[in-house]
Amino acid sequence: MSPVAYIPRTREMYPDYPPYRWVVNEGSPWTPLAKPLNRCKVALISSGGVYRVGQPAFHTRDDASYREIPRDVAIEDLRVAHFGYRTEDAEKDPNCVFPIERLRELEAEGVIGKLADPAYSFMGGIYSARKVKKELAPQLVARLKEDNVDVFYLVPA
Amino acid sequence: MCHQSVGLIARAAEEAGIPTISMTSALDITQAVKPPRSVFVNFPLGHQTGKPHQPELQRSIILDAFRALETIATPGTIVTLPYVWDDSDDSWEDREYRPGYLTPYTRAESVR
């Protein structure tokens, strides 16, 4: 089978709405990897709607807020709030979309130099691309810069 | 939508001088938004770094992503990883994300 074509299927799911205008870009920006991964500080971000007990959950569509999750969080303290995918498996094991335990192991083994603290999480079902570009992305990038992150590992859901 | 949001954030990070590697399970959306470097895992949404309680699978997918980070040399490249969701089910892609997906399967109430 060929991969699911999500753009036409999203259209089928919302027949009563005008067609969503997906972002289409020409070309990609580029920053070369400057040093070996085992000397890099790597930050994790997931759009799977993961949050830690005690933090506010994510609201419905167009919630462009993010959560900072301590890198040493206990996995059983993580929760999932997302309207756009079947969250059952991520609730059972958040590593399906927020692989924090695996990254801690890879840090301990020296595959990555350092796992950044905190990790980041948001709820990716944001209809407004403008909100992502003008609000969410610049805030996150500023945090990564402050924290001298070398590599950003992004996991959608 | 998640894939579009992640792609936009990856592009912003890369424009600001931070190299990125992105997972994707929605190939057409990722091809449109063009994050700088991506790896495609053909799994249902919500399993971009693997199945629940399968740490070896999760680890292997992440290591493949990091390998792609080190080897991709052309901006916008999407590397397809060879993982198969279910050997005994060759048509899940036909059924996935059709009208009705949001109920009862998607836990709308999970947005608390």
HADDOCK unambig.tbl for C-alpha pairs under 7 A between the chains (distance, minus, plus):
assign (segid A and resid 1 and name CA) (segid B and resid 90 and name CA) 6.64 0.50 0.50
assign (segid A and resid 1 and name CA) (segid B and resid 91 and name CA) 6.41 0.50 0.50
assign (segid A and resid 1 and name CA) (segid B and resid 93 and name CA) 6.73 0.50 0.50
assign (segid A and resid 3 and name CA) (segid B and resid 42 and name CA) 6.51 0.50 0.50
assign (segid A and resid 3 and name CA) (segid B and resid 93 and name CA) 6.39 0.50 0.50
assign (segid A and resid 4 and name CA) (segid B and resid 93 and name CA) 5.35 0.50 0.50
assign (segid A and resid 5 and name CA) (segid B and resid 28 and name CA) 6.06 0.50 0.50
assign (segid A and resid 6 and name CA) (segid B and resid 26 and name CA) 6.44 0.50 0.50
assign (segid A and resid 6 and name CA) (segid B and resid 28 and name CA) 6.61 0.50 0.50
assign (segid A and resid 6 and name CA) (segid B and resid 29 and name CA) 6.98 0.50 0.50
assign (segid A and resid 7 and name CA) (segid B and resid 28 and name CA) 6.85 0.50 0.50
assign (segid A and resid 7 and name CA) (segid B and resid 29 and name CA) 6.70 0.50 0.50
assign (segid A and resid 9 and name CA) (segid B and resid 97 and name CA) 6.61 0.50 0.50
assign (segid A and resid 9 and name CA) (segid B and resid 98 and name CA) 6.26 0.50 0.50
assign (segid A and resid 12 and name CA) (segid B and resid 99 and name CA) 6.36 0.50 0.50
assign (segid A and resid 13 and name CA) (segid B and resid 98 and name CA) 6.41 0.50 0.50
assign (segid A and resid 13 and name CA) (segid B and resid 99 and name CA) 4.52 0.50 0.50
assign (segid A and resid 23 and name CA) (segid B and resid 32 and name CA) 6.57 0.50 0.50
assign (segid A and resid 23 and name CA) (segid B and resid 33 and name CA) 5.67 0.50 0.50
assign (segid A and resid 24 and name CA) (segid B and resid 32 and name CA) 4.59 0.50 0.50
assign (segid A and resid 24 and name CA) (segid B and resid 33 and name CA) 5.10 0.50 0.50
assign (segid A and resid 25 and name CA) (segid B and resid 32 and name CA) 6.11 0.50 0.50
assign (segid A and resid 25 and name CA) (segid B and resid 33 and name CA) 5.26 0.50 0.50
assign (segid A and resid 25 and name CA) (segid B and resid 34 and name CA) 6.26 0.50 0.50
assign (segid A and resid 27 and name CA) (segid B and resid 34 and name CA) 6.84 0.50 0.50
assign (segid A and resid 27 and name CA) (segid B and resid 76 and name CA) 6.57 0.50 0.50
assign (segid A and resid 28 and name CA) (segid B and resid 11 and name CA) 6.95 0.50 0.50
assign (segid A and resid 28 and name CA) (segid B and resid 34 and name CA) 5.95 0.50 0.50
assign (segid A and resid 28 and name CA) (segid B and resid 35 and name CA) 6.26 0.50 0.50
assign (segid A and resid 28 and name CA) (segid B and resid 36 and name CA) 5.23 0.50 0.50
assign (segid A and resid 28 and name CA) (segid B and resid 75 and name CA) 5.44 0.50 0.50
assign (segid A and resid 28 and name CA) (segid B and resid 76 and name CA) 5.42 0.50 0.50
assign (segid A and resid 29 and name CA) (segid B and resid 11 and name CA) 6.06 0.50 0.50
assign (segid A and resid 29 and name CA) (segid B and resid 14 and name CA) 5.99 0.50 0.50
assign (segid A and resid 29 and name CA) (segid B and resid 15 and name CA) 5.68 0.50 0.50
assign (segid A and resid 29 and name CA) (segid B and resid 36 and name CA) 6.15 0.50 0.50
assign (segid A and resid 29 and name CA) (segid B and resid 75 and name CA) 6.84 0.50 0.50
assign (segid A and resid 30 and name CA) (segid B and resid 14 and name CA) 5.64 0.50 0.50
assign (segid A and resid 30 and name CA) (segid B and resid 15 and name CA) 6.74 0.50 0.50
assign (segid A and resid 30 and name CA) (segid B and resid 36 and name CA) 6.13 0.50 0.50
assign (segid A and resid 30 and name CA) (segid B and resid 75 and name CA) 6.06 0.50 0.50
assign (segid A and resid 31 and name CA) (segid B and resid 14 and name CA) 5.54 0.50 0.50
assign (segid A and resid 31 and name CA) (segid B and resid 17 and name CA) 5.50 0.50 0.50
assign (segid A and resid 31 and name CA) (segid B and resid 18 and name CA) 6.23 0.50 0.50
assign (segid A and resid 31 and name CA) (segid B and resid 19 and name CA) 5.15 0.50 0.50
assign (segid A and resid 32 and name CA) (segid B and resid 19 and name CA) 6.21 0.50 0.50
assign (segid A and resid 33 and name CA) (segid B and resid 19 and name CA) 5.86 0.50 0.50
assign (segid A and resid 47 and name CA) (segid B and resid 2 and name CA) 6.14 0.50 0.50
assign (segid A and resid 47 and name CA) (segid B and resid 6 and name CA) 6.95 0.50 0.50
assign (segid A and resid 57 and name CA) (segid B and resid 112 and name CA) 6.47 0.50 0.50
assign (segid A and resid 58 and name CA) (segid B and resid 111 and name CA) 6.49 0.50 0.50
assign (segid A and resid 59 and name CA) (segid B and resid 111 and name CA) 5.99 0.50 0.50
assign (segid A and resid 59 and name CA) (segid B and resid 112 and name CA) 6.84 0.50 0.50
assign (segid A and resid 60 and name CA) (segid B and resid 111 and name CA) 6.25 0.50 0.50
assign (segid A and resid 81 and name CA) (segid B and resid 110 and name CA) 4.98 0.50 0.50
assign (segid A and resid 81 and name CA) (segid B and resid 111 and name CA) 4.68 0.50 0.50
assign (segid A and resid 81 and name CA) (segid B and resid 112 and name CA) 6.70 0.50 0.50
assign (segid A and resid 82 and name CA) (segid B and resid 110 and name CA) 6.27 0.50 0.50
assign (segid A and resid 82 and name CA) (segid B and resid 111 and name CA) 5.56 0.50 0.50
assign (segid A and resid 83 and name CA) (segid B and resid 106 and name CA) 6.83 0.50 0.50
assign (segid A and resid 83 and name CA) (segid B and resid 107 and name CA) 6.67 0.50 0.50
assign (segid A and resid 83 and name CA) (segid B and resid 108 and name CA) 5.18 0.50 0.50
assign (segid A and resid 83 and name CA) (segid B and resid 110 and name CA) 6.90 0.50 0.50
assign (segid A and resid 83 and name CA) (segid B and resid 111 and name CA) 6.09 0.50 0.50
assign (segid A and resid 84 and name CA) (segid B and resid 106 and name CA) 7.00 0.50 0.50
assign (segid A and resid 85 and name CA) (segid B and resid 45 and name CA) 6.06 0.50 0.50
assign (segid A and resid 85 and name CA) (segid B and resid 46 and name CA) 6.25 0.50 0.50
assign (segid A and resid 85 and name CA) (segid B and resid 106 and name CA) 5.70 0.50 0.50
assign (segid A and resid 86 and name CA) (segid B and resid 46 and name CA) 6.63 0.50 0.50
assign (segid A and resid 86 and name CA) (segid B and resid 105 and name CA) 6.05 0.50 0.50
assign (segid A and resid 86 and name CA) (segid B and resid 106 and name CA) 4.35 0.50 0.50
assign (segid A and resid 86 and name CA) (segid B and resid 107 and name CA) 6.28 0.50 0.50
assign (segid A and resid 87 and name CA) (segid B and resid 46 and name CA) 6.56 0.50 0.50
assign (segid A and resid 87 and name CA) (segid B and resid 106 and name CA) 6.83 0.50 0.50
assign (segid A and resid 87 and name CA) (segid B and resid 107 and name CA) 6.66 0.50 0.50
assign (segid A and resid 89 and name CA) (segid B and resid 52 and name CA) 5.82 0.50 0.50
assign (segid A and resid 90 and name CA) (segid B and resid 46 and name CA) 6.60 0.50 0.50
assign (segid A and resid 90 and name CA) (segid B and resid 52 and name CA) 7.00 0.50 0.50
assign (segid A and resid 92 and name CA) (segid B and resid 52 and name CA) 6.55 0.50 0.50
assign (segid A and resid 93 and name CA) (segid B and resid 52 and name CA) 5.02 0.50 0.50
assign (segid A and resid 93 and name CA) (segid B and resid 53 and name CA) 6.20 0.50 0.50
assign (segid A and resid 96 and name CA) (segid B and resid 46 and name CA) 6.65 0.50 0.50
assign (segid A and resid 96 and name CA) (segid B and resid 47 and name CA) 4.89 0.50 0.50
assign (segid A and resid 96 and name CA) (segid B and resid 48 and name CA) 6.32 0.50 0.50
assign (segid A and resid 96 and name CA) (segid B and resid 49 and name CA) 5.02 0.50 0.50
assign (segid A and resid 96 and name CA) (segid B and resid 50 and name CA) 5.10 0.50 0.50
assign (segid A and resid 96 and name CA) (segid B and resid 51 and name CA) 5.78 0.50 0.50
assign (segid A and resid 96 and name CA) (segid B and resid 52 and name CA) 5.85 0.50 0.50
assign (segid A and resid 97 and name CA) (segid B and resid 46 and name CA) 6.10 0.50 0.50
assign (segid A and resid 97 and name CA) (segid B and resid 47 and name CA) 5.95 0.50 0.50
assign (segid A and resid 97 and name CA) (segid B and resid 48 and name CA) 5.82 0.50 0.50
assign (segid A and resid 97 and name CA) (segid B and resid 49 and name CA) 5.76 0.50 0.50
assign (segid A and resid 99 and name CA) (segid B and resid 49 and name CA) 6.82 0.50 0.50
assign (segid A and resid 102 and name CA) (segid B and resid 59 and name CA) 6.05 0.50 0.50
assign (segid A and resid 124 and name CA) (segid B and resid 1 and name CA) 6.31 0.50 0.50
assign (segid A and resid 124 and name CA) (segid B and resid 2 and name CA) 3.99 0.50 0.50
assign (segid A and resid 124 and name CA) (segid B and resid 5 and name CA) 5.84 0.50 0.50
assign (segid A and resid 125 and name CA) (segid B and resid 1 and name CA) 5.06 0.50 0.50
assign (segid A and resid 125 and name CA) (segid B and resid 2 and name CA) 5.19 0.50 0.50
assign (segid A and resid 126 and name CA) (segid B and resid 1 and name CA) 6.33 0.50 0.50
assign (segid A and resid 126 and name CA) (segid B and resid 5 and name CA) 6.90 0.50 0.50
assign (segid A and resid 127 and name CA) (segid B and resid 1 and name CA) 6.72 0.50 0.50
assign (segid A and resid 132 and name CA) (segid B and resid 5 and name CA) 6.35 0.50 0.50
assign (segid A and resid 133 and name CA) (segid B and resid 8 and name CA) 6.54 0.50 0.50
assign (segid A and resid 137 and name CA) (segid B and resid 9 and name CA) 5.03 0.50 0.50
assign (segid A and resid 137 and name CA) (segid B and resid 12 and name CA) 6.30 0.50 0.50
assign (segid A and resid 141 and name CA) (segid B and resid 13 and name CA) 5.64 0.50 0.50
assign (segid A and resid 150 and name CA) (segid B and resid 18 and name CA) 6.03 0.50 0.50
assign (segid A and resid 150 and name CA) (segid B and resid 19 and name CA) 6.90 0.50 0.50
assign (segid A and resid 151 and name CA) (segid B and resid 18 and name CA) 6.02 0.50 0.50
assign (segid A and resid 151 and name CA) (segid B and resid 19 and name CA) 5.25 0.50 0.50
assign (segid A and resid 151 and name CA) (segid B and resid 20 and name CA) 5.65 0.50 0.50
assign (segid A and resid 152 and name CA) (segid B and resid 18 and name CA) 6.88 0.50 0.50
assign (segid A and resid 152 and name CA) (segid B and resid 19 and name CA) 6.39 0.50 0.50
assign (segid A and resid 152 and name CA) (segid B and resid 20 and name CA) 4.69 0.50 0.50
assign (segid A and resid 152 and name CA) (segid B and resid 21 and name CA) 6.52 0.50 0.50
assign (segid A and resid 153 and name CA) (segid B and resid 20 and name CA) 5.88 0.50 0.50
assign (segid A and resid 153 and name CA) (segid B and resid 21 and name CA) 5.18 0.50 0.50
assign (segid A and resid 153 and name CA) (segid B and resid 22 and name CA) 5.96 0.50 0.50
assign (segid A and resid 154 and name CA) (segid B and resid 6 and name CA) 6.69 0.50 0.50
assign (segid A and resid 154 and name CA) (segid B and resid 21 and name CA) 6.27 0.50 0.50
assign (segid A and resid 154 and name CA) (segid B and resid 22 and name CA) 4.57 0.50 0.50
assign (segid A and resid 154 and name CA) (segid B and resid 23 and name CA) 6.29 0.50 0.50
assign (segid A and resid 155 and name CA) (segid B and resid 22 and name CA) 5.98 0.50 0.50
assign (segid A and resid 155 and name CA) (segid B and resid 23 and name CA) 5.16 0.50 0.50
assign (segid A and resid 155 and name CA) (segid B and resid 48 and name CA) 6.70 0.50 0.50
assign (segid A and resid 156 and name CA) (segid B and resid 2 and name CA) 5.53 0.50 0.50
assign (segid A and resid 156 and name CA) (segid B and resid 3 and name CA) 5.51 0.50 0.50
assign (segid A and resid 156 and name CA) (segid B and resid 6 and name CA) 6.03 0.50 0.50
assign (segid A and resid 156 and name CA) (segid B and resid 23 and name CA) 6.58 0.50 0.50
assign (segid A and resid 156 and name CA) (segid B and resid 24 and name CA) 6.56 0.50 0.50
assign (segid A and resid 156 and name CA) (segid B and resid 48 and name CA) 6.97 0.50 0.50
assign (segid A and resid 157 and name CA) (segid B and resid 2 and name CA) 6.07 0.50 0.50
assign (segid A and resid 157 and name CA) (segid B and resid 45 and name CA) 5.54 0.50 0.50
assign (segid A and resid 157 and name CA) (segid B and resid 46 and name CA) 4.62 0.50 0.50
assign (segid A and resid 157 and name CA) (segid B and resid 48 and name CA) 6.44 0.50 0.50
